[in-house]
Amino acid sequence: MVYQITVKLELEKDAWNYRSAFNKNTHSSKWKEQINSISDFDFNILLWISEKEAYLVMKDYLENFRKDKNDLVKEKIENIQESFEKIKDQLFFEMEKLTKNQIYRQDFTIFLTSLNRWPYNVNLWYTWNHIFRKNFITPFIHELLHFQTIVYYKQYIIDKLNDERKFEDIKEALTFLLNYEFKDIIDWIDNWYPQHQGFRKKLEEYRINSQDKDFVKLVDYACDII
């Protein structure tokens, strides 16, 4: 199987990231405060408007950013693309071995964004990464593990727990595995969200003390203790 990772900066996707952050209920006040401190641009106009409208009102702002950072954008895309070309075969091999399933698709896109926020699109299977961020490999593998967990294990977990919120917590906590299974590939330690640290620690202790590193058994254990 030949896999492809493409790195891009598309203004429409950058505008989507701003609009999504500004209209999110979760941590919305935090994002509004952070975004409004970026420049004199009135980001409040992003409230309650469509994605198409968001791009239109931000087009000049984002085009100016692209123009000002054009050399940086080109350099980042080239460097990130080159980095992934060197390790992608090993990366996908290790992910298949860990999750016990083939990588669910062949192509992935990383969109660079001028906003320091890194969402992913569950339906389109995109990821975003801040253009000024120094590490890109760990965030991508983090999201790829999410994708594999969603595709192959979400229904299994929900059938056991009948609780989608708990599935989300398990999905996030399982990323501690990056620090073990991908330790020779990642470019940053995966610590992630504070609210999952206790749960992650319990899963990590189970893995350390277990002779069987089977992913499904770890998932079952997570379902038992959550």
C-alpha positions, -999 to +999 in steps of 0.1 A: +000+000+000+013+034-010+004+062+014+005+099+008+007+129+032+002+163+015+010+196+033-008+227+022-018+262+032-053+270+018-069+302+028-104+287+028-093+261+054-075+287+074-107+308+075-126+277+086-103+273+115-109+308+128-147+306+123-149+272+140-129+285+170-150+316+173-183+297+172-173+267+194-192+264+226-163+245+242-137+269+254-153+296+232-145+325+255-109+315+257-106+313+219-124+346+214-100+363+238-069+348+221-081+355+186-091+390+193-055+397+206-039+387+173-046+419+154-069+448+149-091+428+126-127+425+140-130+388+144-164+392+161-179+393+126-172+355+125-200+349+149-230+330+135-219+334+098-215+306+073-182+291+062-184+308+028-191+342+044-162+337+069-138+331+040-151+362+022-147+385+052-113+371+060-099+368+025-079+401+025-066+395+060-054+359+051-040+369+017-019+396+034-007+370+059+002+346+030+020+374+012+040+385+042+049+349+051+053+335+016+089+324+020+082+309+054+052+290+040+072+276+011+100+265+035+077+250+060+058+230+033+090+217+018+106+208+052+075+191+066+069+172+033+105+160+033+103+149+070+072+128+064+087+112+032+115+099+054+094+083+080+059+077+066+064+040+057+076+032+092+049+054+107+021+037+089+036+002+095+038+008+133+002+022+133-011-009+116+008-031+139-005-012+170-042-010+160-043-044+143-059-030+113-048-016+079-046+022+076-081+030+066-072+052+037-042+060+015-041+098+015-040+125+042-038+163+041-022+186+067-034+221+064-011+248+078-030+275+096-021+310+109-042+303+140-026+285+169-053+258+170-050+222+156-084+206+149-092+177+127-121+170+104-137+136+112-157+135+080-130+147+055-100+133+074-080+165+074-057+178+101-046+213+108-012+225+123+000+260+132+025+273+108+048+286+135+048+253+154+081+235+155+068+199+158+045+184+132+051+146+133+037+140+168+005+159+162-001+140+129+005+106+146-018+117+174-046+124+150-039+093+130-044+071+161-077+090+166-087+082+131-079+045+134-097+043+168-128+060+153-129+038+122-122+005+138-131+007+175-157+035+181-187+013+176-171-015+196-165+009+225-199+025+224-216-009+223-198-018+255-204+016+273-234+031+255-218+065+261-202+085+233-186+110+258-167+081+274-156+070+240-141+105+234-122+102+267-108+068+258-098+080+224-079+109+238-063+089+266-050+061+243-026+086+227-001+079+256+009+050+233+027+074+210+055+077+236+061+040+235+051+026+201+065+057+181+093+068+204+118+067+175+096+087+152+078+114+173+093+149+175+077+158+208+064+139+238+026+134+237+011+148+269-021+164+257-051+175+277-048+180+315-083+164+321-071+131+308-038+128+327-052+106+355-069+082+331-038+081+308-016+072+338-038+043+347-037+030+311+000+035+310+005+015+342-016-013+328+005-014+297+038-013+316+027-041+339+011-063+313+032-088+293+005-087+266+006-054+247-026-062+227-044-030+217-079-046+220-072-057+256-060-022+264-093-008+250-113-034+270-094-024+302-101+013+295-138+005+291-137-014+325-121+014+345-135+046+329 
